[in-house]
């Protein structure tokens, strides 16, 4: 049992040393004569026990009800006008004409 714990601590030190080195895992293993795949396996074991998956935290979200029938009118040049219920049709008509004239210039 002690041998297993010592081996785990040794690999924990190796993984910590690799992280501090700034080297890729492959380069670190080459420099130290370590098996890349053994290193990958130990790193996964260590990270799984050191940093268990963080549980998700649900945050309540309030979705406002629809605005009650607003519509968006898009002109051919991409300009859009959002119109809410109760709009003044005369004003909308004048704005549309003004936009059409200015976009054709």
N, C-alpha and C positions, 0 to 999 in steps of 0.2 A: 504494500500500500504506500509506503514512504517513497519508493522508487517512482510510482506513478505521479505522486504530488510533486516530486522534484522535477520530473520530466515536464510536467505542466508548467511549473514556474519558469523553467528554462525556456520553454517556447513562449511564454508570456513576455519574458525579457527580450527574446528575439523579435517578436512582433512589435514591441514598443521601440526597440532599437531601429527596426526597419522604418517605422512611421517617422521617427526623428531624423533619419538619414536623408530623406528627400529622394531616394533612389526608387526606381521601379522595383517591384517585387522580384522580377527575374534578375535584374542586375544585383540586387542585394544577395540573392541566393548564390549567384555565380561567384561573387566576391568572397563569400564565406564557405563555399563548398557544400551548400545545403541543397537538398532535393526540393525543386520548385513545387512539385505536387504535394509533398509532405508539408511544406510551408503553407500552401493554400489550405490544406485540410486542417492544420492546427489553428491557423488564423480564423477559419470559420467556426471551429469549436470554441475558441476563446471569445470571439465577438458574440456568439450566441449566448454564452453564459454571463459575460460582462454587461452587455447591453441588450437585455431582453426587449422584445418588441414593446414599444410604448403604446398603451391602450389609446384608442381614439376617444377624443372628447367631442361630444355633440354640442353644438351651439344652436340655441333656438333662433330661428329666422322668421321674421314677420314679413309676409308678402302682402303689400297693399292691394286692395280690391281693384279691379279694372276701373279706368277713369270714366267709364260710362259712355263709350261710343265715340271717342276721339278718332278722327281719321287723318291720314297724311296724304296730301295731294302732291304728286311729283310731276314736274314739268320735264319735257324731253332733255333739257340740258342738265338735269340732276338736281335742280333746286327743289326743295320740299317745303310745304306749308302744313303744319299740323292744325287741324280745326277741331275745336271742342264743341260740344252741344251748346246751342244757344248763340252761335256766332251770328254776326251781322252779314247777311248775304251781299249787301251792297258794298261793304268794305272789302270782302273777299274778292268780289268781281273786279273791283278797281285795282287791287293788289295784283291779281292774276294778269290783268291787261298790262299793267306797268312792267311786270316781270317779263312777259312775252315780248314787249317792245324793246326792253333793254337787252334781252338775250339775243335778239335778232340783229342788233347793231354791230 
